[in-house]
Amino acid sequence: VVDCLEEVLRELARQGIRPRFIYTIPTFHNPRGCTLSWPRRQKLVQLAAEYGVVVVEDEAYYDLRFVGDPLPSLAALDEEGWVLHVGTFSKIVVPGVRVGWACGHPEIIRRLEMFRSEGSLGPFLGRVVARYCGEGRLESHIQLLIRRYREKCHLMLEAIAQCFPPEVK
Ligand SMILES: Cc1ncc(COP(=O)(O)O)c(C=O)c1O
């Protein structure tokens, strides 16, 4: 809730505290399912710059939108490099593959690289994902997933309408 965040950041700044980072899932939040509106995205990026706090946006579900228009990622709105955009192949290639990517200011990436050797990912899995993406199959696979999720959503809504009490929405 970006409005509350401003208050928190102000209070922390008053105490001389600068948070290391803010973590958020702007699109299709897990588990709440909500999506941060465009104005709130702009405000969050503006607050990050104003208070000098890195925002880690976890866009694990960004590519899986099956209804409505996509919103800009925080990274797309960020002109000063306060946003670290992270994604995962776990949702778009293989569940639980635990390979992802990070995109952000070179200084943040440089510091992240120090953790490279400590991750649980073996080189084999990394190569499998790289090969899969390199073969140009990712985009069509994402389109397939989007169709499947849309179908499942419609089926679920139909089932809810048919089988659940009317007050269930
Ligand atoms: C928002 C979000 N980020 C990341 C992950 C998991 O990513 P990984 O499998 O790469 O650890 C999940 C999985 O549930 C998730 O909901």
The ligand as an SDF file (V2000), in Angstrom:
LIG
                    3D

 16 16  0  0  0  0  0  0  0  0999 V2000
    6.2000  -14.1510   -6.6110 C   0  0  0  0  0  0  0  0  0  0  0  0
    7.0260  -15.3790   -6.7380 C   0  0  0  0  0  0  0  0  0  0  0  0
    8.3370  -15.2640   -6.9950 N   0  0  0  0  0  0  0  0  0  0  0  0
    9.1200  -16.3590   -7.1300 C   0  0  0  0  0  0  0  0  0  0  0  0
    8.5990  -17.6370   -7.0060 C   0  0  0  0  0  0  0  0  0  0  0  0
    9.4670  -18.8390   -7.1250 C   0  0  0  0  0  0  0  0  0  0  0  0
   10.4960  -18.6560   -7.9900 O   0  0  0  0  0  0  0  0  0  0  0  0
   11.6930  -19.7270   -8.0150 P   0  0  0  0  0  0  0  0  0  0  0  0
   11.0780  -21.0680   -8.2770 O   0  0  0  0  0  0  0  0  0  0  0  0
   12.5540  -19.2430   -9.1270 O   0  0  0  0  0  0  0  0  0  0  0  0
   12.3460  -19.6700   -6.6730 O   0  0  0  0  0  0  0  0  0  0  0  0
    7.2540  -17.7980   -6.7320 C   0  0  0  0  0  0  0  0  0  0  0  0
    6.7100  -19.1520   -6.6010 C   0  0  0  0  0  0  0  0  0  0  0  0
    5.7500  -19.4750   -6.0120 O   0  0  0  0  0  0  0  0  0  0  0  0
    6.4460  -16.6520   -6.5940 C   0  0  0  0  0  0  0  0  0  0  0  0
    5.1480  -16.7540   -6.3220 O   0  0  0  0  0  0  0  0  0  0  0  0
  1  2  1  0
  2  3  1  0
  2 15  2  0
  3  4  2  0
  4  5  1  0
  5  6  1  0
  5 12  2  0
  6  7  1  0
  7  8  1  0
  8  9  2  0
  8 10  1  0
  8 11  1  0
 12 13  1  0
 12 15  1  0
 13 14  2  0
 15 16  1  0
M  END
$$$$
